[in-house]
Amino acid sequence: MKKLLASKYWWIGLLALLVLVNLAASTFSLRADLTAEKRYTLSAPTRKMLAGLDSQVNITVFLEGDMPKDFKKLQNSTTRLLQEFKEIGKSKIKYVFEKPGTGLNDSAKAYFLDSIAGLGIKPYTIQAQVKEGEGTEQRQVVPGALVSYKGRAAAVDLLAGQSSSLDEASINRVEATLEYKFASAVQKIITDTLTIVGYLLVNGETF
């Protein structure tokens, strides 16, 4: 080690070590939860439920596209949670992030947004900056998700109880409820015997 540090090429060895560490981190999905409230550790009941799934659960999250940083932070937190869901549920958990209404004309998009609003997922109109240094324009963000299983579906309103003007404190509160909201939706549709919401037909696909 002393010889390596004394060499003028010591940085090559350090670079190689960093590469190996990054490769190991990408190969093994390990993450220590250092938060006091264990925000990123799934509870035992949630883990048991996910491990016991007998059919695929599909989760479509509508947080996609250009969004303010607070909504981006919420998107990242939701992604981390669903990654944990998939680690436990394996092939029985499938999730995607989509921009709501993509590929639809104005009338079809309006119908789609009205439909998911009827399920409890409220679209928010926000001011978003188009490009750095330029002005802002109004855009709609849909901070919610649809969870489906065997022809049944449930809506998840990520901002339930919060205003659209998010700040760090409110984002932390929302993050703390993500597991409960998604786990409750999954639990509901795998135990209900009747269809709990109507179908949404978009581009020939049912949700």
C-alpha positions in Angstrom: 0.0 0.0 0.0 2.9 2.4 0.9 4.5 1.6 -2.5 1.2 2.4 -4.2 0.9 5.7 -2.5 4.5 6.6 -3.2 4.1 5.9 -6.9 3.2 8.8 -9.2 0.5 6.5 -10.6 -1.2 6.0 -7.3 -4.4 7.6 -8.6 -4.8 4.7 -11.1 -5.1 2.2 -8.2 -7.6 4.5 -6.5 -9.7 4.8 -9.6 -9.7 1.1 -10.0 -10.8 0.6 -6.4 -13.7 3.1 -6.9 -14.8 1.3 -10.1 -14.8 -2.0 -8.2 -16.9 -0.5 -5.3 -19.4 0.9 -7.8 -19.7 -2.4 -9.6 -20.3 -4.2 -6.3 -22.9 -1.7 -5.3 -24.8 -2.1 -8.6 -24.6 -5.9 -8.4 -25.8 -6.3 -4.9 -28.9 -4.3 -4.0 -28.0 -3.4 -0.5 -29.1 -0.3 1.3 -28.7 0.7 4.9 -31.6 2.6 6.4 -30.0 5.3 8.6 -33.2 7.4 9.1 -34.4 7.5 12.7 -38.0 6.7 11.6 -36.8 3.8 9.3 -38.6 5.5 6.4 -37.1 3.1 3.9 -37.6 -0.1 5.8 -40.8 -2.0 4.9 -42.9 -3.1 7.8 -43.3 -6.8 8.6 -47.0 -6.9 7.6 -46.2 -5.2 4.2 -43.4 -7.7 3.5 -45.6 -10.7 4.4 -48.3 -9.4 2.1 -46.0 -8.9 -0.8 -44.3 -12.2 -0.4 -47.6 -14.0 -0.4 -49.0 -12.5 -3.6 -50.4 -15.2 -5.9 -50.8 -13.1 -9.0 -49.3 -10.0 -10.6 -50.0 -6.5 -9.1 -49.6 -3.7 -11.6 -48.9 -0.2 -10.4 -49.0 2.8 -12.7 -47.7 6.0 -11.2 -48.5 9.3 -12.9 -45.5 11.2 -11.7 -43.6 11.6 -15.0 -42.4 14.4 -17.2 -41.2 17.9 -16.4 -42.1 18.8 -12.8 -40.9 21.2 -10.1 -38.2 19.9 -7.8 -40.6 19.0 -4.9 -42.6 16.7 -7.2 -39.4 15.2 -8.5 -38.4 14.5 -4.9 -41.8 12.8 -4.4 -41.2 10.8 -7.7 -37.8 9.6 -6.4 -39.2 8.6 -3.0 -42.0 6.7 -4.7 -39.5 4.9 -7.0 -37.4 3.8 -4.0 -40.5 2.4 -2.2 -41.7 0.5 -5.3 -38.2 -0.9 -5.8 -38.5 -2.3 -2.3 -42.0 -3.7 -3.1 -40.5 -5.5 -6.1 -37.5 -6.9 -4.2 -40.0 -8.6 -1.9 -42.8 -9.4 -4.4 -40.4 -10.3 -7.2 -42.3 -11.0 -10.5 -45.6 -10.4 -8.8 -44.9 -6.6 -8.7 -44.7 -4.6 -11.8 -44.6 -0.8 -11.8 -44.3 1.9 -14.4 -44.2 5.7 -14.4 -46.2 7.4 -17.0 -47.2 11.0 -17.9 -51.0 10.9 -17.8 -52.7 11.4 -21.1 -49.6 10.8 -23.3 -50.6 10.0 -26.8 -54.2 11.2 -26.4 -55.9 14.2 -28.1 -57.2 17.0 -26.0 -60.7 15.7 -25.5 -59.5 12.1 -24.7 -56.9 13.5 -22.3 -59.6 15.6 -20.5 -61.8 12.6 -20.2 -59.0 10.5 -18.8 -58.1 13.2 -16.2 -61.7 13.5 -15.2 -61.9 9.7 -14.9 -59.0 9.4 -12.6 -60.1 12.4 -10.6 -63.4 10.5 -10.1 -61.3 7.7 -8.6 -59.8 10.1 -6.1 -56.6 11.2 -8.0 -56.7 14.9 -8.2 -54.8 16.7 -10.9 -52.9 19.8 -9.8 -52.2 22.9 -12.0 -48.8 24.2 -11.3 -46.4 26.9 -12.7 -43.4 25.2 -14.3 -40.3 26.7 -15.8 -39.9 25.5 -19.4 -36.2 26.2 -19.7 -33.7 27.7 -17.3 -33.8 31.5 -17.5 -37.1 31.5 -19.3 -40.6 32.2 -18.0 -43.1 29.7 -16.6 -46.2 28.0 -18.0 -49.1 26.3 -16.5 -48.9 22.5 -16.4 -50.9 19.7 -14.8 -49.3 17.2 -12.4 -51.1 14.1 -11.3 -49.5 12.9 -8.1 -51.2 9.6 -7.9 -51.2 6.0 -9.0 -53.5 3.1 -10.0 -53.0 -0.3 -8.5 -54.6 -3.2 -10.3 -54.9 -6.9 -9.6 -57.1 -9.6 -11.3 -59.4 -7.0 -12.9 -59.8 -4.9 -9.8 -58.2 -1.6 -9.2 -57.6 1.0 -6.5 -56.5 4.6 -6.7 -53.6 6.1 -4.6 -53.6 9.9 -4.0 -50.1 10.6 -3.0 -50.9 14.1 -1.7 -54.0 13.3 0.2 -54.4 15.8 2.9 -51.7 18.1 1.5 -51.8 21.3 -0.6 -50.3 21.5 -4.1 -47.8 24.1 -2.7 -45.3 21.6 -1.3 -42.4 22.4 0.9 -39.7 20.3 2.5 -41.9 19.6 5.6 -44.9 18.6 3.7 -42.8 16.4 1.4 -41.4 14.6 4.4 -44.9 14.0 5.7 -46.0 12.6 2.4 -42.9 10.3 2.2 -43.7 9.0 5.6 -47.2 7.8 4.4 -46.1 6.3 1.0 -45.8 2.7 2.3 -49.2 2.9 4.1 -50.9 4.2 1.0 -49.6 1.7 -1.5 -49.7 -1.2 0.9 -53.4 -0.4 1.8 -54.3 -0.2 -1.9 -52.7 -3.6 -2.6 -54.3 -5.2 0.5 -57.7 -3.8 -0.5 -57.7 -5.2 -4.0 -56.3 -8.6 -3.1 -58.9 -9.2 -0.4 -62.0 -7.6 -2.0 -64.3 -10.0 -4.0 -66.0 -7.3 -6.0 -64.7 -4.8 -8.5 -64.2 -1.6 -6.7 -63.7 0.9 -9.5 -64.8 1.1 -13.2 -62.5 0.3 -16.0 -60.6 3.1 -17.8 -60.1 2.4 -21.5 -57.1 4.3 -23.0 -55.5 3.4 -26.3 -57.3 0.0 -26.2 -55.9 -0.9 -22.8 -57.9 -1.3 -19.6 -56.7 0.0 -16.3 
